[in-house]
């Protein structure tokens, strides 16, 4: 995989170079401290993955990401930055990942694996190769079934966890070493290796009645899931959300239906620690989509729909200023004085009781103007 780095901090460039040099199948083809230099290089060379800082000296990393994508539509973008407050804006560009410095080798390896998986999938697009397929629900729960046999009944918790773990790698092979570190780290190595083999065997055994035991593929101490035979809701959600960069009249109905499909966070009823990064990433993608959709509905004076969606966003993070400000704007547009007053009192009291804070100045100004 051909990779470039863009960061105005020499120390960060050096650190990333060293980390990437330890990654298999990664070729660092360029490192730059200025956006213009990176653009010129990508314009003339084949690049598959770019690591960008949000703030690059006097340049805007978000604007650079848009420019790079305009040059190479399939280029994956990863933001590596100290500025976590830009996460929502960053995901409007639809990057592969967003990593807050300092970046660890383990975290970087996860991102590289994900990038390779996406590119492999785009080279070998999935199709309906058979009438019987696995149907995976991972948003708000974890349920697996097939059209032939119904719900998959797991033999053990570890075999279920292994299947979920392989799914978030999007069909990309994962090494035995990584799986042992992430799923079986509490065990001695020899025991962990035995448990992994047992879990893989149990996984194939429960999928066998469904005619899908070959979905689990292992070779040369690597494991993966064949996504050609599976419909996975969180993978489909991400793909469709990224196609809805700008909400308009032609795609609004699709966006409304897609927003409803996000019924909860990834594997929400399971305590999989290794899923935390992917869970957060998908949540940011959902929040970005939902906010763009609610803002568009507000502009179209479809206030009740906008309010309904924004209330769901706020329920996910009661303290997030941007979504609360959006909800206030919608309530003001609706002219519902009772709802505005009740909401204002609830939010200001919640902020003060829990965080000892006052709402933002913009929030207060909007409320005062309405009053």
C-alpha atoms as one frame of an Amber mdcrd trajectory, in Angstrom:
protein
   0.000   0.000   0.000   1.434   3.381  -1.046   1.262   5.928   1.792   2.003
   9.637   2.257   2.200  11.740   5.433   1.440  15.475   5.682   2.325  17.188
   8.964   4.146  20.425   9.731   5.758  18.950  12.869   9.123  17.313  12.009
   8.937  15.177  15.164   5.541  13.799  14.144   6.778  13.061  10.626   9.702
  11.137  12.053   7.528   9.226  14.515   5.051   8.245  11.802   7.863   7.179
   9.458   9.262   4.896  12.132   5.867   3.375  12.940   4.973   2.821   9.299
   8.339   1.202   8.619   7.304  -1.625  10.945   4.045  -2.324   9.067   3.828
  -5.146   6.549   2.850  -4.278   2.966   3.207  -0.527   3.568   5.365   1.654
   1.294   5.916   5.226   2.448   6.221   7.127  -0.842   6.224  10.703   0.462
   6.257  12.933   3.559   5.462  16.651   3.414   5.161  19.691   5.668   3.103
  21.779   3.235  -0.262  21.092   1.603   0.835  22.329  -1.835   3.740  19.888
  -1.916   1.441  16.987  -1.048  -1.065  17.999  -3.745   1.641  18.183  -6.400
   2.958  14.751  -5.434  -0.454  13.042  -5.394  -1.318  14.666  -8.715   1.693
  12.969 -10.306   1.973   9.708  -8.339  -0.130   6.738  -7.333  -1.089   7.024
  -3.646  -3.590   4.848  -1.770  -3.550   6.235   1.779  -2.760   9.699   3.191
  -2.178  10.641   6.835  -3.019  14.339   7.311  -2.849  16.738  10.210  -5.899
  19.008  10.598  -3.694  22.077  11.039  -0.696  22.146   8.692   1.175  25.399
   9.377  -0.960  28.003   7.587  -2.903  25.402   5.608  -6.276  23.797   6.291
  -6.063  20.007   6.498  -9.784  19.604   5.842  -9.500  21.640   2.638  -6.456
  19.593   1.638  -8.426  16.387   2.165 -11.167  17.635  -0.196  -8.547  18.563
  -2.791  -6.825  15.186  -2.538 -10.139  13.391  -2.940 -10.920  15.471  -6.023
  -7.644  14.233  -7.528  -8.060  10.605  -6.473 -11.585   9.553  -5.510 -10.431
   6.231  -4.034  -7.683   7.748  -1.862  -8.227   6.920   1.817  -7.714   9.771
   4.288  -6.656   9.414   7.925  -6.452  12.472  10.180  -3.688  12.392  12.819
  -4.020  15.445  15.016  -3.934  16.942  18.477  -7.218  18.740  17.811  -9.984
  16.325  18.868 -12.576  19.112  18.640 -12.423  18.886  14.829 -13.665  15.273
  14.750 -17.174  16.018  13.438 -15.882  18.403  10.744 -13.241  15.859   9.785
 -15.776  13.110   9.219 -17.703  15.383   6.855 -14.765  14.731   4.523 -15.404
  11.008   5.098 -11.950   9.891   6.072 -11.079   6.330   6.847 -10.111   7.213
  10.414  -9.390  10.016  12.879  -6.559   9.508  15.379  -5.621  11.849  18.200
  -1.889  12.170  18.843   0.183  10.490  20.142  -0.484   7.594  17.767   0.386
   4.114  19.041   1.637   1.263  16.893  -1.406  -0.880  17.769  -3.825   1.906
  16.810  -1.953   2.533  13.564  -1.968  -1.183  12.711  -5.761  -1.247  13.074
  -6.077   1.638  10.639  -3.699   0.094   8.102  -5.668  -3.165   8.252  -8.912
  -1.305   7.723  -7.504   0.603   4.739  -6.231  -2.593   3.129  -9.618  -4.222
   3.719 -11.508  -1.379   2.033  -9.245  -1.390  -0.967  -9.453  -5.159  -1.241
 -13.236  -4.943  -1.085 -13.366  -2.264  -3.777 -11.187  -4.454  -6.012 -13.455
  -7.452  -5.391 -16.966  -6.039  -4.951 -19.432  -8.231  -3.174 -22.310  -9.718
  -5.050 -25.211 -12.031  -4.345 -23.293 -15.212  -5.023 -25.853 -17.524  -3.450
 -29.451 -17.405  -2.330 -28.458 -18.212   1.248 -26.532 -15.491   3.063 -25.631
 -14.468   6.559 -27.508 -11.454   7.843 -25.627  -9.558  10.556 -27.118  -6.878
  12.790 -24.423  -5.060  14.738 -26.034  -1.649  15.323 -27.507  -1.573  18.803
 -27.090  -5.328  19.252 -25.286  -8.336  17.848 -27.466 -10.830  16.014 -26.524
 -13.221  13.217 -28.928 -15.289  11.146 -29.291 -16.872   7.725 -32.173 -17.103
   5.336 -31.893 -20.876   5.429 -31.765 -21.668   9.178 -32.676 -18.509  11.073
 -30.727 -17.348  14.138 -27.181 -18.598  14.690 -26.929 -20.264  18.115 -23.438
 -19.798  19.488 -21.629 -22.648  21.223 -19.479 -20.291  23.322 -19.061 -16.583
  24.047 -15.534 -16.637  22.642 -16.632 -18.058  19.281 -19.292 -15.329  19.066
 -16.709 -12.692  19.994 -14.261 -14.009  17.411 -16.894 -13.698  14.686 -17.707
 -10.110  15.711 -14.002  -9.262  15.833 -13.366 -10.560  12.326 -16.383  -8.637
  11.005 -15.007  -5.225  11.962 -11.946  -5.940   9.838 -14.233  -5.758   6.784
 -13.156  -9.051   5.250  -9.438  -8.366   5.654  -7.185 -11.111   7.045  -6.136
 -10.625  10.663  -3.085 -12.253  12.180  -3.309 -14.816  14.935  -1.027 -12.615
  17.050  -3.413  -9.650  16.918  -6.419 -11.815  17.740  -4.638 -13.316  20.737
  -3.700  -9.835  21.984  -7.192  -8.403  21.598  -9.449 -11.311  22.604  -7.384
 -13.724  24.680  -4.904 -11.420  26.392  -5.921 -12.572  29.890  -4.695 -16.135
  29.165  -1.213 -17.658  29.010  -0.050 -17.839  25.398  -0.343 -21.621  25.011
  -3.857 -21.637  26.457  -4.840 -18.688  24.301  -3.687 -20.416  21.116  -5.737
 -23.501  22.046  -8.801 -21.407  22.802  -8.476 -19.579  19.484  -8.375 -22.851
  17.531 -11.337 -24.121  19.551 -13.335 -20.918  18.966 -12.683 -21.078  15.215
 -13.779 -24.738  15.164 -16.951 -23.897  17.120 -17.664 -21.023  14.784 -17.532
 -23.230  11.708 -19.624 -25.840  13.500 -22.509 -23.460  14.289 -22.418 -22.054
  10.738 -22.413 -25.510   9.143 -26.214 -26.097   9.430 -26.633 -22.751   7.683
 -24.475 -24.023   4.817 -21.990 -21.251   5.515 -19.102 -22.749   7.469 -16.727
 -21.694   4.644 -17.413 -18.060   5.543 -14.665 -18.373   8.174 -11.341 -18.584
   6.349  -7.989 -19.315   7.982  -4.597 -19.801   6.371  -0.986 -19.160   7.359
  -2.020 -18.049  10.853  -4.433 -15.452   9.418  -8.202 -15.348   9.868 -10.929
 -13.508   7.968 -14.648 -13.502   7.113 -15.795 -13.879   3.498 -18.103 -10.871
   3.135 -19.266 -12.112  -0.269 -21.673 -14.294   1.707 -22.781 -11.793   4.353
 -24.960  -8.705   4.620 -23.613  -6.621   7.519 -25.719  -3.659   8.622 -22.914
  -1.461   9.988 -20.774  -1.940   6.883 -23.725  -1.108   4.635 -24.625   1.894
   6.816 -21.128   3.359   6.466 -21.037   2.839   2.708 -24.418   4.504   2.203
 -23.692   7.362   4.624 -20.517   8.227   2.749 -22.495   8.468  -0.476 -24.690
  11.169   1.115 -22.086  13.892   1.406 -24.615  16.623   0.592 -28.312  16.275
   1.472 -30.676  17.527  -1.228 -34.171  16.939  -2.596 -33.073  13.957  -4.658
 -31.532  11.967  -1.789 -33.373  13.252   1.288 -35.763  10.286   1.449 -32.817
   7.881   1.312 -31.043   9.830   4.066 -34.145   9.759   6.281 -34.447   5.982
   5.960 -30.727   5.504   6.554 -30.787   7.610   9.711 -33.518   5.361  11.104
 -31.359   2.300  10.471 -28.792   3.452  13.038 -30.605   1.828  15.943 -27.714
   2.050  18.388 -23.959   1.919  18.738 -21.893  -0.941  17.356 -22.360  -4.155
  19.397 -24.121  -1.997  21.978 -25.211  -4.949  24.116 -21.707  -6.467  24.229
 -18.694  -5.345  26.262 -16.078  -5.877  23.552 -13.176  -3.587  24.534 -11.472
  -4.002  21.156 -14.575  -2.551  19.429 -14.276   0.853  21.153 -12.430   2.596
  18.314 -14.763   1.291  15.603 -17.802   2.055  17.776 -16.689   5.666  18.178
 -15.881   6.035  14.480 -19.309   4.801  13.383 -20.995   7.020  15.976 -19.227
  10.080  14.533 -20.324   9.120  11.014 -23.926   8.781  12.247 -23.847  12.106
  14.121 -22.461  13.884  11.068 -25.133  12.407   8.782 -27.950  13.119  11.245
 -26.885  16.738  11.784 -26.639  17.431   8.065 -30.054  15.853   7.537 -31.689
  17.750  10.416 -30.172  21.038   9.197 -31.496  20.409   5.678 -34.962  19.585
   7.034 -34.868  22.801   9.063 -34.037  24.803   5.934 -36.965  23.101   4.183
 -39.252  24.048   7.123 -39.899  20.385   7.865 -39.595  21.193  11.529 -41.125
  18.133  13.183 -38.893  15.729  11.276 -35.852  17.893  12.021 -36.721  18.028
  15.728 -37.272  14.275  15.933 -33.855  13.509  14.462 -32.076  16.157  16.532
 -33.636  14.879  19.755 -32.134  11.479  18.964 -28.709  13.080  18.473 -29.014
  14.979  21.756 -30.107  11.831  23.592 -26.816  10.211  22.561 -24.741  13.068
  24.040 -26.706  15.467  26.221 -23.773  17.841  26.716 -22.709  18.314  23.082
 -23.179  21.990  22.252 -23.637  21.795  18.475 -26.609  19.419  18.574 -28.282
  21.279  21.449 -27.872  24.543  19.556 -29.444  22.941  16.474 -32.400  21.699
  18.524 -32.947  25.171  19.983 -32.964  26.685  16.483 -35.563  24.146  15.366
 -37.804  24.799  18.375 -37.544  28.552  17.775 -38.491  28.057  14.111 -41.505
  26.024  15.232 -42.553  28.871  17.558 -43.456  26.491  20.385 -42.884  28.808
  23.356 -43.624  26.173  25.982 -41.213  23.652  24.468 -38.491  26.299  24.094
 -38.721  27.380  27.738 -38.864  23.820  29.022 -35.925  22.738  26.912 -33.840
  25.798  27.834 -34.397  25.237  31.559 -33.625  21.517  31.292 -30.402  21.989
  29.302 -29.000  24.865  31.384 -29.774  23.028  34.631 -28.217  19.810  33.305
 -25.009  21.590  32.265 -24.704  23.342  35.613 -25.506  20.289  37.768 -23.279
  17.853  35.901 -20.424  20.034  34.602 -20.728  23.360  36.398 -21.009  25.130
  33.019 -23.264  27.613  31.259 -24.524  27.141  27.658 -22.497  28.728  24.857
 -22.904  32.418  24.133 -24.578  31.637  20.802 -27.105  29.383  22.557 -27.926
  32.118  25.099 -28.201  34.812  22.402 -30.696  32.789  20.356 -32.817  32.192
  23.431 -32.679  35.877  24.484 -33.651  37.093  21.009 -36.663  34.786  20.977
 -37.683  35.944  24.445
